Amino acid sequence: MNETVKSNSQTRHAELAERLREQFGPLGGEVVFALGEVTLEIPRAHLLETCRTLRDADEYRFDVLIDSCGVDYAAYGQSEWETATASASGFGRGVETPEPQNVEARFAAVHHLLSVTNNLRLRVRAFCDSEPPIVDSVVGIWPAADWFEREAFDMYGILFDGHPDLRRILTDYGFMGHPFRKDFPLGGYVEMRYDAEQRRVIYEPVELEPRTLVPRVVRQANAGAAPAAEDAADA
């Protein structure tokens, strides 16, 4: 992308951000324009009316849904991988998973939109404000959201109200839990094997001990030399 095209794109998306603030700000919408991308965060109660406006209004015409996904913001901004000094490769010890934060606004549904007519892109995010997490389905507005929402339900456990066929799409029929949740064990809850005598698949509790690995800590050279020398002198 040359500088002129990039500049024009930045200008058009900056103007889009201003229009969104003016129109959806009174509904509780918040707009972030960063790195040339526009994100509209809208309360769940106004998600469907907002999406219909984004699709139908001439100044928007977001008639293409590129992707819908779920996000788990538990422990957002924290990292269990950071250590003071760590090697570039290898793993050495396990640590406890950070305590979840932002639990009240933990799950969100995110829709990525494209306007072919106006050559614009937009990210729309709606947080789930209930337990279990529920948000309105946009299948009635963009039918392409069908399988995307099923994947978000399967991986995150987000329920999409109004979806015509909300069931798992990637995991097995008897799968327990939702693998993309931050508190989902790395080894899962059950393991499966084929039993030749019973001629069927057997589900059993996982026997592996849950463990999170972090990069091995690099220790200073000859870190233990001084104590060893003192011991030798005392002898």
N, C-alpha and C positions, 0 to 999 in steps of 0.2 A: 504494500500500500504506500503510494507516494505521499509526500507531505500535504499536497493540496487536497487530495481525497480524504486523508486523515483529518485535516482541519475541518472540512465540510461535514464529515461525520460527527466530529466533536460538537460542532455548532448545532446541528440538527438534534442531537440527543440532549444537549443542554436546554434547547428550547422545549423539547418534549418533557424534560424534568420540571420545567417551570409550569407548563400547562397542567401536568398531573398534580402539582402542589395546589394550584388554584382550584381545580375541579374536585379533587378527592381529599384535600386537607380538611374540609368541613365534616367529612365522614370519619375522620380519625386516621386518614392515610398519611404515611410518612414516606418521603422520597429521598433516596440517596443517589447522587451522581458522582461516581468515582471510577477512575481508570477507563473513562469513555463508556461506562456501562450504567444503565439506569435501573434501579430497583424500587419497586412500589410495594410497601408493606401495608396491607389493608386488614382491618378487623374482620374476623370470620363472618359476622352478621351482614357485612356489606360485600362479601366476595363475589357472589353471583351477579348482582346488579353492576358491580364494577367491571367484571369480565365481559358482560354483554355490551356495556358502553365501549370498552376497548375494542371489541370486535366490530361493532356496527357504526360507530361515529366516524365521519369522514376524516377528521383530523388524526385519527388513530389507525383504524382498519387493520387491527392485529388479527388477521384471518387464519394464521397458521400457528398451531401449537407444536413447538419443536420437541419439548420434553416436559414431563412432570415428575417430580421426585419428592421424597421425604428427607427431612433433616432431623437429627437428634442433637440438641444443643446442650445436653448434660455434660458437665465438665468442660464447657466451652472456654477456650483461652488457656486451659491448663495443658500440661504435657507430662506424661509419665516416662518420656524417653530422654529428657534432658538431665545431664549430670554435669558436675563441675568440669571434669575432664573425662573424655570417653574416646575409645579407639574408633577408627574408621570402619572396622569390621569386627565380627565376632560378638558373642554374647556371653555374659558371665554370671548374672545373678537375677533373681526375681524381686519385684517390688509390689506393694499393694496398689490397686487401682485407685486413682484420686476420687474423693467423695464427689458425687454429682452436684453441680451448681445449676442455677437457672431452672430449677425443676418446674416452677409455675409456667414458664414459657419454654418448655423443653422441646416439643415436637412442632414442626411446621411443614406445610405443603408448599412447594415452590413450582411455579409454572413459568416456562421460558417461551416467549412469544416473538413472532416475526410478522412485520407488516411488509408484504411484498409491494403494495401500492406506494407506501411512503418510505420504504427502505429504512425501517427502524426496527430495533430490537428492544425487548423489555423483559425484566424479571419481576414476577408478581409473587409475593410471599404472604401467606396467612398462617398465623400460629393457631394451634389447637388449644383451646382454653378449658378442656375438660379431661376427665379420666374415666374410661379410656379416651385417648385422643380422637376427636371427631372433627371433620371439616367437610364442607359441602363439595360434592363431585361436580366437575365442570364438563362431564361427558356430554351433557345436553347442549353445551355451547361449542365445544370442540370434541367431536367423536374420537379423535386420535388419542384422547386422554385415557381411553378404556384400559388398555394393558399397562400403561404407565402407572395408573392409580392402583391396579392390582399388584404391581411390583412393590409400590410403596407400602401397601397393606401387608404384603408378605414379609418384607424386609424390616419394616418399622412398627407394624401393628397399628398404623393410622387407618381409621375407619372413614370411608368417603360416603357421606349421606346422599342417597339418590343414585348411587352407582347400580347399573342393571345386573351385574353379575360379579359381586365382590367375593373372590376366593383366591386361594394361593395360586401362584403361577410359576415359581421357581423351585420351591422346596417340595419335599415329599408329602404325601397325604397325611401321614402321622407325625409330621415334624412338630416339635415343641418350641415355642418361643419365636423371636424375631431376630435374625442374625446381625442386622446392622445397628441394633440398639447398643449404646455404649456399655450397658451393664450385662450384655449377653456374654456368657463364658466362652473363652476361646475354643474350648473343646465341646461346647454344646451341652445339652442335658441328657441325651440318649445316644447310644451307638447301636449299629445294626450289623447283623451277620446272617449268613445263610446256614440253616440247620438241615443237613442232609437226611437225617432220620425223619424229621417232621416235614421235610420238603417245602419249607417256607422260610421267609425272612423273619428273624427274631429281633425284637427291640429290647435293649437292656440299658440300665443306668450306666453312664460313663464311668470307667474305672480310673482314668487318668486324673492326676491331681491338677486342678486349675493353676496356671502359672503365667505370669507376664514377664517377658524378658526385656532387658534393656542393654544397651551397648556396654561391653566390659570396660571397667574403669582402668585407665592407664596409671600406673604407679611410677614414682620417680626411681631412677636407676640407683641401685645399692641402698634402697630404703632401709634394709635391715642390717646394714654393715655396722653402723655405730653401736647398737646394742650388743652385737656379737663381739666387737672389739672390747667393750667394757667388761663383758663376761670373762673374756680371756685374761684381762688384766687382773681381775679379782682372783682368778684361779692361781 
